């Protein structure tokens, strides 16, 4: 594992962390709140995106900053990329209709 492949968990109750670099599939370092543990990414996680640090059940809140930022629209495995394809924002009701790579609205022409 490259020690520079890291994700940061902001609050201890968060079930997601932010990728500080692109995290390729495989081992990465999770740190924050005094912890430093090795985890496994099940797929590549883009820099700045969220990675699940524990299993998140469909319908469960996605927690970041110690608060709910959205809801899982499907079961999310530990180490999975957490983005618009598997969650919806509780701040933007159109979030589930946005392209996961570009953020472009898919519901308009």
DSSP file (Angstrom, degrees, kcal/mol; ACC not computed):
  #  RESIDUE AA STRUCTURE BP1 BP2  ACC     N-H-->O    O-->H-N    N-H-->O    O-->H-N    TCO  KAPPA ALPHA  PHI   PSI    X-CA   Y-CA   Z-CA
    1    1 A X              0   0    0      0, 0.0     2,-0.6     0, 0.0    27,-0.1   0.000 360.0 360.0 360.0 136.3    0.0    0.0    0.0
    2    2 A X    >   -     0   0    0     25,-0.3     3,-2.3     1,-0.1    27,-0.3  -0.733 360.0-142.8 -79.1 120.8    1.2    3.5   -0.9
    3    3 A X  T 3  S+     0   0    0     -2,-0.6    -1,-0.1     1,-0.3    26,-0.1   0.671  99.5  63.0 -61.5 -15.7    1.1    5.5    2.4
    4    4 A X  T 3  S+     0   0    0      1,-0.1     2,-1.1     2,-0.0    -1,-0.3   0.548  77.1  93.8 -87.3  -6.7   -0.1    8.5    0.3
    5    5 A X    <   +     0   0    0     -3,-2.3    24,-2.8    22,-0.1     2,-0.3  -0.743  66.0 152.0 -84.7  99.5   -3.3    6.7   -0.7
    6    6 A X  E     -a   29   0A   0     -2,-1.1    14,-2.3    22,-0.2    15,-0.8  -0.909  38.9-161.9-138.4 156.4   -5.5    8.1    2.1
    7    7 A X  E     -aB  30  19A   0     22,-2.5    24,-2.3    -2,-0.3     2,-0.5  -0.973  18.2-140.5-133.3 150.0   -9.0    9.0    3.1
    8    8 A X  E     -aB  31  18A   0     10,-2.5    10,-2.5    -2,-0.3     2,-0.6  -0.948   2.0-154.6-118.6 125.5  -10.0   11.3    6.0
    9    9 A X        -     0   0    0     22,-2.6     8,-0.1    -2,-0.5    24,-0.1  -0.884   8.1-161.7 -97.0 121.1  -13.0   10.7    8.3
   10   10 A X  S    S+     0   0    0     -2,-0.6     2,-0.3     6,-0.3    23,-0.2   0.920  71.4  19.7 -72.2 -47.2  -14.1   14.0    9.7
   11   11 A X  S >  S-     0   0    0     52,-0.1     3,-1.8     1,-0.1    55,-0.2  -0.933  77.0-120.3-126.8 149.0  -16.2   12.9   12.7
   12   12 A X  T 3  S+     0   0    0     -2,-0.3    -1,-0.1     1,-0.3    -2,-0.0   0.766 112.5  54.0 -61.9 -25.6  -16.1    9.5   14.6
   13   13 A X  T 3  S+     0   0    0      2,-0.0    -1,-0.3    -4,-0.0    50,-0.1   0.524  82.4 116.7 -85.9  -4.8  -19.8    8.8   13.8
   14   14 A X    <   -     0   0    0     -3,-1.8    50,-0.2     1,-0.1    54,-0.1  -0.364  50.3-162.5 -63.3 138.8  -19.3    9.3   10.0
   15   15 A X  S    S+     0   0    0     48,-1.2    38,-2.2    -2,-0.1    39,-0.8   0.328  76.2  52.1-102.6   5.9  -20.0    6.2    7.9
   16   16 A X  E     - C   0  52A   0     47,-1.1    -6,-0.3    36,-0.3     2,-0.3  -0.956  65.9-160.1-133.4 156.4  -18.1    7.8    5.0
   17   17 A X  E     - C   0  51A   0     34,-2.2    34,-2.3    -2,-0.3     2,-0.5  -0.885  25.0-111.5-128.3 162.6  -14.6    9.3    4.6
   18   18 A X  E     -BC   8  50A   0    -10,-2.5   -10,-2.5    -2,-0.3     2,-0.5  -0.843  25.6-126.2-100.0 128.1  -13.3   11.7    1.9
   19   19 A X  E     -B    7   0A   0     30,-3.0    29,-3.3    -2,-0.5   -12,-0.3  -0.602  18.1-168.3 -71.3 119.9  -10.6   10.4   -0.5
   20   20 A X  S    S+     0   0    0    -14,-2.3     2,-0.3    -2,-0.5    -1,-0.2   0.639  77.4  14.7 -83.8 -15.7   -7.7   12.8   -0.3
   21   21 A X  S    S-     0   0    0    -15,-0.8     2,-0.3    25,-0.1    27,-0.2  -0.875 107.3 -72.1-139.8 170.5   -6.2   11.2   -3.4
   22   22 A X        -     0   0    0     -2,-0.3     2,-0.7    25,-0.1    24,-0.2  -0.583  51.4-149.1 -61.9 131.1   -7.5    8.8   -6.1
   23   23 A X  B     -F   45   0B   0     22,-2.7    22,-2.8    -2,-0.3     3,-0.1  -0.919   8.1-151.4-108.6 110.0   -7.8    5.6   -4.2
   24   24 A X        -     0   0    0     -2,-0.7    17,-0.3    20,-0.2    19,-0.1  -0.323  41.7 -74.2 -71.5 162.9   -7.3    2.6   -6.5
   25   25 A X  S    S+     0   0    0     17,-0.1     2,-0.3    15,-0.1    17,-0.2  -0.365 104.3  41.0 -54.6 130.8   -9.0   -0.7   -5.7
   26   26 A X  E    S+ D   0  41A   0     15,-2.0    15,-3.4    17,-0.2    17,-0.1  -0.877  99.2   0.7 126.4-159.7   -7.1   -2.2   -2.8
   27   27 A X  E     + D   0  40A   0     -2,-0.3   -25,-0.3    13,-0.2     2,-0.3  -0.329  56.4 165.4 -72.4 142.0   -5.6   -1.0    0.5
   28   28 A X  E     - D   0  39A   0     11,-2.3    11,-2.8   -27,-0.1     2,-0.5  -0.962  36.7-107.5-146.7 163.2   -5.7    2.6    1.6
   29   29 A X  E     -aD   6  38A   0    -24,-2.8   -22,-2.5    -2,-0.3     2,-0.5  -0.829  25.8-161.7 -97.5 125.6   -5.1    4.4    4.9
   30   30 A X  E     +aD   7  37A   0      7,-3.4     7,-2.6    -2,-0.5     2,-0.3  -0.916  20.8 166.2-103.5 128.6   -8.1    5.8    6.8
   31   31 A X  E     +aD   8  36A   0    -24,-2.3   -22,-2.6    -2,-0.5     5,-0.2  -0.930  12.6 108.3-140.1 167.1   -7.3    8.5    9.4
   32   32 A X  E >   + D   0  35A   0      3,-1.5     3,-2.1    -2,-0.3   -22,-0.1  -0.455  67.7  37.2 138.9 149.0   -9.0   11.1   11.5
   33   33 A X  T 3  S-     0   0    0      1,-0.3     3,-0.1   -23,-0.2   -23,-0.0   0.847 132.8 -55.5  52.3  38.1   -9.9   11.7   15.1
   34   34 A X  T 3  S+     0   0    0      1,-0.3    -1,-0.3     0, 0.0     2,-0.3   0.426 112.1 117.4  80.6  -2.0   -6.6   10.1   16.2
   35   35 A X  E <   -D   32   0A   0     -3,-2.1    -3,-1.5     2,-0.0     2,-0.3  -0.670  37.3-179.2 -99.0 156.4   -7.2    6.8   14.4
   36   36 A X  E     +D   31   0A   0     -2,-0.3     2,-0.3    -5,-0.2    -5,-0.2  -0.798  18.4 156.8-152.7 105.9   -5.1    5.4   11.6
   37   37 A X  E     -D   30   0A   0     -7,-2.6    -7,-3.4    -2,-0.3     2,-0.4  -0.925  39.9-117.3-132.9 154.9   -6.2    2.1   10.1
   38   38 A X  E     +D   29   0A   0     -2,-0.3     2,-0.3    -9,-0.2    -9,-0.2  -0.789  36.5 177.5 -91.4 133.8   -5.8    0.3    6.8
   39   39 A X  E     -D   28   0A   0    -11,-2.8   -11,-2.3    -2,-0.4     2,-0.5  -0.802  26.1-118.8-127.4 170.7   -9.0   -0.4    4.8
   40   40 A X  E     -D   27   0A   0     -2,-0.3     2,-0.5   -13,-0.2   -13,-0.2  -0.961  15.4-147.7-116.0 125.4   -9.7   -2.0    1.5
   41   41 A X  E     -D   26   0A   0    -15,-3.4   -15,-2.0    -2,-0.5    39,-0.2  -0.788   2.6-155.8 -87.1 131.2  -11.4   -0.1   -1.4
   42   42 A X  S    S+     0   0    0     37,-1.9     2,-0.3    -2,-0.5    38,-0.2   0.582  77.7   4.3 -82.7 -10.4  -13.6   -2.4   -3.5
   43   43 A X  S    S-     0   0    0     36,-0.7     2,-0.2   -19,-0.1   -17,-0.2  -0.945 100.6 -65.6-159.6 170.6  -13.3   -0.1   -6.5
   44   44 A X        -     0   0    0     -2,-0.3     2,-0.5   -19,-0.1   -20,-0.2  -0.488  45.1-154.8 -68.6 135.4  -11.4    3.0   -7.5
   45   45 A X  B     -F   23   0B   0    -22,-2.8   -22,-2.7    -2,-0.2     3,-0.1  -0.959  16.6-126.7-112.4 120.4  -12.6    6.1   -5.5
   46   46 A X    >   -     0   0    0     -2,-0.5     3,-2.1   -24,-0.2   -27,-0.3  -0.325  37.2 -90.0 -64.9 148.6  -12.1    9.5   -7.2
   47   47 A X  T 3  S+     0   0    0      1,-0.3   -27,-0.2   -27,-0.1   -25,-0.1  -0.332 114.4  19.6 -56.9 134.1  -10.2   12.2   -5.3
   48   48 A X  T 3  S+     0   0    0    -29,-3.3    -1,-0.3     1,-0.3     2,-0.1   0.344 102.8 112.9  86.5  -6.0  -12.6   14.3   -3.2
   49   49 A X    <   -     0   0    0     -3,-2.1   -30,-3.0   -30,-0.1    -1,-0.3  -0.423  69.8 -97.7 -95.1 173.3  -15.3   11.6   -3.3
   50   50 A X  E     -CE  18  82A   0     32,-0.9    32,-2.6   -32,-0.2     2,-0.4  -0.644  26.9-165.7 -94.8 146.4  -16.7    9.5   -0.4
   51   51 A X  E     -CE  17  81A   0    -34,-2.3   -34,-2.2    -2,-0.3     2,-0.3  -0.994  28.4-115.3-126.5 136.4  -15.8    6.0    0.5
   52   52 A X  E     -C   16   0A   0     28,-2.4    27,-2.8    -2,-0.4   -36,-0.3  -0.535  21.5-169.8 -71.6 130.4  -17.9    3.9    2.9
   53   53 A X  S    S+     0   0    0    -38,-2.2     2,-0.3    -2,-0.3   -37,-0.2   0.419  75.2  12.4-101.4  -0.3  -16.0    3.0    6.1
   54   54 A X  S    S-     0   0    0    -39,-0.8    -1,-0.1    23,-0.1     2,-0.1  -0.954 101.5 -70.1-158.7 168.3  -18.7    0.6    7.2
   55   55 A X        -     0   0    0     -2,-0.3     2,-0.5    23,-0.1    22,-0.2  -0.431  44.4-161.1 -64.3 133.8  -21.7   -1.2    5.7
   56   56 A X  B     -G   76   0C   0     20,-2.6    20,-3.0    -2,-0.1     2,-0.1  -0.977  12.1-138.9-121.4 117.5  -24.6    1.2    5.0
   57   57 A X    >   -     0   0    0     -2,-0.5     3,-2.6    18,-0.2    15,-0.3  -0.444  33.6 -88.3 -76.9 146.1  -28.0   -0.4    4.6
   58   58 A X  T 3  S+     0   0    0      1,-0.3    15,-0.2    -2,-0.1    -1,-0.1  -0.275 118.3  22.2 -50.3 131.5  -30.4    0.9    1.9
   59   59 A X  T 3  S+     0   0    0     13,-2.8    -1,-0.3     1,-0.3     2,-0.1   0.233  96.4 124.7  90.6 -13.1  -32.5    3.7    3.4
   60   60 A X    <   -     0   0    0     -3,-2.6    12,-2.6     1,-0.1    -1,-0.3  -0.463  69.3 -98.5 -79.1 151.3  -29.9    4.4    6.1
   61   61 A X  E     -H   71   0D   0     10,-0.2     2,-0.6    -2,-0.1    10,-0.3  -0.425  25.0-133.6 -67.7 140.5  -28.5    7.9    6.5
   62   62 A X  E     -H   70   0D   0      8,-2.3     7,-3.0    -2,-0.1     8,-0.9  -0.892  28.6-152.9 -92.3 119.3  -25.1    8.7    4.9
   63   63 A X  E     +H   68   0D   0     -2,-0.6   -48,-1.2     5,-0.2   -47,-1.1  -0.857  28.2 152.7-107.4 123.7  -23.2   10.5    7.7
   64   64 A X  E >  S+H   67   0D   0      3,-2.5     3,-1.8    -2,-0.5   -47,-0.1  -0.980  71.1  17.1-142.9 146.7  -20.5   13.1    7.0
   65   65 A X  T 3  S-     0   0    0     -2,-0.3     3,-0.1     1,-0.3    -1,-0.0   0.661 131.2 -68.8  63.0  16.7  -19.4   16.0    9.3
   66   66 A X  T 3  S+     0   0    0      1,-0.3     2,-0.3   -55,-0.2    -1,-0.3   0.565 119.3  89.3  79.4   8.4  -21.3   14.2   12.0
   67   67 A X  E <  S-H   64   0D   0     -3,-1.8    -3,-2.5    -5,-0.0     2,-0.4  -0.911  87.6 -91.9-133.8 160.8  -24.7   14.9   10.3
   68   68 A X  E     +H   63   0D   0     -2,-0.3    -5,-0.2    -5,-0.2     3,-0.1  -0.589  36.7 172.9 -72.6 126.3  -26.8   13.2    7.7
   69   69 A X  E     -     0   0D   0     -7,-3.0    21,-1.9    -2,-0.4    22,-0.5   0.461  64.3 -34.3-108.9  -6.7  -26.0   14.4    4.2
   70   70 A X  E     -HI  62  89D   0     -8,-0.9    -8,-2.3    19,-0.3     2,-0.4  -0.974  63.3 -86.9 176.6-166.1  -28.3   11.9    2.4
   71   71 A X  E     -HI  61  88D   0     17,-2.4    17,-2.4    -2,-0.3     2,-0.3  -0.994  35.1-112.6-136.5 137.9  -29.8    8.5    2.2
   72   72 A X  E     - I   0  87D   0    -12,-2.6   -13,-2.8    -2,-0.4    15,-0.3  -0.524  19.3-165.5 -68.6 129.9  -28.5    5.3    0.7
   73   73 A X  S    S+     0   0    0     13,-2.1     2,-0.3    -2,-0.3    14,-0.2   0.457  77.7  11.4 -95.1  -3.4  -30.6    4.2   -2.3
   74   74 A X  S    S-     0   0    0     12,-0.9   -15,-0.2   -18,-0.1    -1,-0.1  -0.949 103.3 -70.4-157.0 166.1  -29.1    0.7   -2.2
   75   75 A X        -     0   0    0     -2,-0.3     2,-0.5   -17,-0.1   -18,-0.2  -0.440  49.1-152.9 -61.6 137.8  -26.9   -1.3    0.2
   76   76 A X  B     -G   56   0C   0    -20,-3.0   -20,-2.6    -2,-0.1     2,-0.1  -0.972   6.3-141.0-121.0 121.2  -23.4    0.1    0.2
   77   77 A X    >   -     0   0    0     -2,-0.5     3,-2.0   -22,-0.2   -25,-0.3  -0.418  32.6 -90.2 -78.0 152.8  -20.5   -2.2    1.1
   78   78 A X  T 3  S+     0   0    0      1,-0.3   -25,-0.2   -25,-0.1    -1,-0.1  -0.425 117.5  23.7 -56.6 131.7  -17.5   -1.1    3.2
   79   79 A X  T 3  S+     0   0    0    -27,-2.8   -37,-1.9     1,-0.3   -36,-0.7   0.447  94.3 133.1  88.1   0.6  -14.9    0.3    0.8
   80   80 A X    <   -     0   0    0     -3,-2.0   -28,-2.4   -39,-0.2    -1,-0.3  -0.577  65.9-104.0 -86.5 148.6  -17.4    1.2   -1.9
   81   81 A X  E     -E   51   0A   0     -2,-0.2     2,-0.6   -30,-0.2   -30,-0.2  -0.546  34.1-151.1 -65.3 128.4  -17.5    4.5   -3.7
   82   82 A X  E     +E   50   0A   0    -32,-2.6   -32,-0.9    -2,-0.3     2,-0.2  -0.926  42.4 116.3-111.0 111.7  -20.4    6.6   -2.3
   83   83 A X  S >> S-     0   0    0     -2,-0.6     3,-2.1   -34,-0.1     4,-0.9  -0.771  79.5 -52.1-155.2-164.7  -21.9    9.0   -4.8
   84   84 A X  T 34 S+     0   0    0      1,-0.3    14,-0.1    -2,-0.2    16,-0.1   0.634 122.3  65.9 -62.7 -16.4  -25.1    9.7   -6.7
   85   85 A X  T 34 S+     0   0    0      1,-0.2    -1,-0.3    15,-0.1     3,-0.1   0.645 117.9  22.4 -79.6 -14.6  -25.4    6.2   -8.1
   86   86 A X  T <4 S+     0   0    0     -3,-2.1   -13,-2.1     1,-0.2   -12,-0.9   0.326 125.2  37.2-134.9   6.4  -26.0    4.7   -4.6
   87   87 A X  E  <  -I   72   0D   0     -4,-0.9     2,-0.4   -15,-0.3   -15,-0.2  -0.976  61.1-140.7-150.0 162.1  -27.3    7.6   -2.5
   88   88 A X  E     -I   71   0D   0    -17,-2.4   -17,-2.4    -2,-0.3     2,-0.1  -0.976  28.4-114.0-125.5 146.3  -29.5   10.7   -2.8
   89   89 A X  E     -I   70   0D   0      3,-0.4   -19,-0.3    -2,-0.4     6,-0.2  -0.443   6.6-151.3 -74.3 145.0  -28.7   14.1   -1.2
   90   90 A X  S    S+     0   0    0    -21,-1.9   -20,-0.2    -2,-0.1     3,-0.1   0.402  99.4  51.7 -92.5   2.4  -31.0   15.4    1.6
   91   91 A X  S    S+     0   0    0    -22,-0.5     2,-0.4     1,-0.2    -1,-0.1   0.637 113.1  39.5-105.8 -22.8  -30.1   18.9    0.4
   92   92 A X    >   -     0   0    0      1,-0.1     3,-2.1     2,-0.0    -3,-0.4  -0.905  61.4-164.7-134.8 103.9  -30.8   18.6   -3.3
   93   93 A X  T 3  S+     0   0    0     -2,-0.4     3,-0.4     1,-0.3    -1,-0.1   0.679  91.3  58.0 -64.9 -16.0  -33.9   16.6   -4.3
   94   94 A X  T >  S+     0   0    0      1,-0.2     3,-2.3     2,-0.1    -1,-0.3   0.470  75.7 102.2 -87.7  -2.0  -32.7   16.4   -7.9
   95   95 A X  G X  S+     0   0    0     -3,-2.1     3,-1.5     1,-0.3    -1,-0.2   0.810  73.5  57.6 -56.9 -34.8  -29.4   14.7   -6.9
   96   96 A X  G 3  S+     0   0    0     -3,-0.4    -1,-0.3     1,-0.3    -2,-0.1   0.614 103.2  56.4 -74.1  -8.5  -30.5   11.2   -7.9
   97   97 A X  G <  S+     0   0    0     -3,-2.3     9,-2.7     2,-0.1     2,-0.3   0.255  86.5 102.4-102.6  11.8  -31.1   12.5  -11.5
   98   98 A X  B <  S-J  105   0E   0     -3,-1.5     7,-0.2     7,-0.2     2,-0.2  -0.715  82.3-103.6 -96.9 146.3  -27.6   13.9  -12.0
   99   99 A X     >  -     0   0    0      5,-2.9     4,-2.0    -2,-0.3   -15,-0.1  -0.471  28.1-136.4 -63.9 132.3  -24.9   12.2  -14.1
  100  100 A X  T  4 S+     0   0    0      1,-0.2   -16,-0.2    -2,-0.2    -1,-0.1   0.724  98.3  37.3 -69.6 -20.3  -22.4   10.6  -11.6
  101  101 A X  T  4 S+     0   0    0      3,-0.1    -1,-0.2     1,-0.0    -2,-0.0   0.823 130.7  23.1 -98.1 -37.5  -19.3   11.7  -13.5
  102  102 A X  T  4 S-     0   0    0      2,-0.1    -2,-0.2     0, 0.0     3,-0.1   0.691  88.3-131.1-103.7 -21.9  -20.2   15.2  -14.8
  103  103 A X     <  +     0   0    0     -4,-2.0    -3,-0.1     1,-0.3     2,-0.1   0.492  54.7 150.6  80.5   3.3  -23.0   16.3  -12.4
  104  104 A X        -     0   0    0     -6,-0.1    -5,-2.9     1,-0.1    -1,-0.3  -0.425  55.0-104.5 -70.9 142.3  -25.1   17.3  -15.4
  105  105 A X  B     -J   98   0E   0     -7,-0.2     3,-0.4     1,-0.1    -7,-0.2  -0.489  27.2-166.1 -66.7 129.6  -28.9   17.1  -15.0
  106  106 A X  S    S+     0   0    0     -9,-2.7    -1,-0.1    -2,-0.2    -8,-0.1   0.493  78.7  70.0 -93.8  -5.3  -30.3   14.0  -16.8
  107  107 A X  S    S+     0   0    0    -10,-0.3     2,-0.3   -13,-0.1    -1,-0.2   0.298  93.4  60.3 -99.5  10.3  -33.9   15.2  -16.5
  108  108 A X              0   0    0     -3,-0.4     0, 0.0     1,-0.1     0, 0.0  -0.940 360.0 360.0-131.4 157.1  -33.6   18.1  -19.0
  109  109 A X              0   0    0     -2,-0.3    -1,-0.1     0, 0.0    -3,-0.0   0.435 360.0 360.0-100.0 360.0  -32.6   18.2  -22.7
